[in-house]
């Protein structure tokens, strides 16, 4: 019997090799973050869903169906963390950073005045996020904005808010490589790994 239940959800493959984000995110960090942290959320989610009608729901539907319901907090947390991590892996790419493609670049400039303004807003939100959480670039009312969420919270539960990119600021995302220097990690991610193409798509 497999040690990891895979129904109805399975751990998604990374879109790059384990060393593909090195040296900003080492293969050791990535193997633990993806293979252990993300896998644990998937395993817990499948156990919590077992025998319930929610096994027929998409991951997004499970999240919106359980959000704000204390009796389903464990299910929400594991479903949201499974989704947040899946989105996070696609928000990064080897040899990332650089200039955003169309149509994202003019939208960034209209919303933040410049690419540096957008990156500065993301970095500031990462610094402001006390404890564990996520920093998001989102589309709201035809304009870009930066928001940060605590723990497993996600913009998916906010009406009219479409997530485009995310940076994980839980300590396990950077501590092996940057120790307590979260700001340095975020700066390196924005400069060398952020996947503007994914946001544009």
Residue pairs with C-beta under 8 A, 6 or more apart in sequence:
4 11
4 39
4 42
4 43
5 43
5 46
5 47
5 50
6 42
6 46
7 46
7 55
8 46
8 49
8 55
8 56
9 42
9 45
9 46
9 49
9 59
9 82
10 42
11 34
11 35
11 38
11 39
11 42
12 86
12 89
14 20
14 30
14 34
14 89
15 89
15 90
15 93
16 92
16 93
16 94
18 27
18 30
18 31
19 26
19 27
19 30
20 94
21 30
21 92
21 94
21 193
23 177
24 177
24 185
24 188
24 189
24 192
24 193
25 92
25 173
25 174
25 177
25 189
25 193
26 176
26 177
28 176
29 172
29 173
29 174
29 176
29 177
32 172
32 176
33 85
33 168
33 172
33 173
34 85
34 89
37 85
37 172
38 81
38 82
38 85
38 86
41 78
41 81
41 82
41 85
42 78
42 82
44 74
44 78
45 62
45 75
45 78
45 79
45 82
48 74
48 75
48 78
49 55
49 62
49 75
54 61
54 62
54 65
54 75
57 65
59 79
59 82
59 83
59 86
60 83
60 156
62 75
62 76
62 79
63 76
63 79
63 80
63 83
63 154
63 156
63 157
64 156
64 157
65 72
66 72
66 73
66 75
66 76
66 79
67 76
67 80
67 157
68 157
69 76
76 152
77 151
77 152
78 152
80 152
80 153
80 154
80 156
81 152
83 154
83 156
84 134
84 152
84 154
84 166
84 168
85 168
87 163
87 166
88 134
88 166
88 167
88 168
90 195
90 198
91 165
91 166
91 167
91 194
91 195
91 198
91 199
92 189
92 193
92 194
92 195
93 193
93 195
93 197
93 198
94 193
95 192
96 192
96 193
96 194
96 195
96 196
97 190
97 191
97 192
97 193
97 194
97 196
98 196
99 105
99 115
99 196
100 108
100 115
100 196
100 197
100 199
100 200
101 196
101 197
101 200
102 200
103 200
104 164
104 196
104 199
104 200
105 115
107 143
107 144
108 114
108 115
108 117
108 118
108 144
109 115
110 143
110 144
111 118
111 143
111 144
111 145
112 118
112 120
112 121
112 144
118 137
118 144
118 146
119 190
121 146
122 135
122 137
122 146
122 167
122 186
122 190
123 183
123 186
123 187
123 190
124 146
125 135
125 146
125 147
125 148
126 135
126 148
126 167
126 169
126 182
126 183
126 186
127 182
127 183
127 186
128 148
129 135
129 148
129 150
129 169
131 150
131 151
132 150
132 151
132 169
132 170
132 171
133 148
133 149
133 150
133 151
133 153
133 169
133 170
134 148
134 149
134 153
134 154
134 166
134 167
134 168
134 169
134 170
135 146
135 147
135 148
135 166
135 167
135 169
135 186
136 146
136 147
136 148
136 149
136 155
136 163
136 164
136 165
136 166
137 144
137 145
137 146
137 163
137 164
137 165
137 166
137 199
138 144
138 145
138 146
138 147
138 155
138 161
138 162
138 163
138 164
139 145
139 161
139 162
139 164
140 160
140 161
140 162
141 160
144 164
147 155
147 161
148 169
149 155
154 163
155 161
155 162
155 163
156 163
164 198
164 199
165 194
165 195
165 196
165 198
165 199
167 186
167 189
167 190
167 194
169 182
169 186
171 182
173 185
174 181
174 182
174 185
177 185
178 184
178 185
178 188
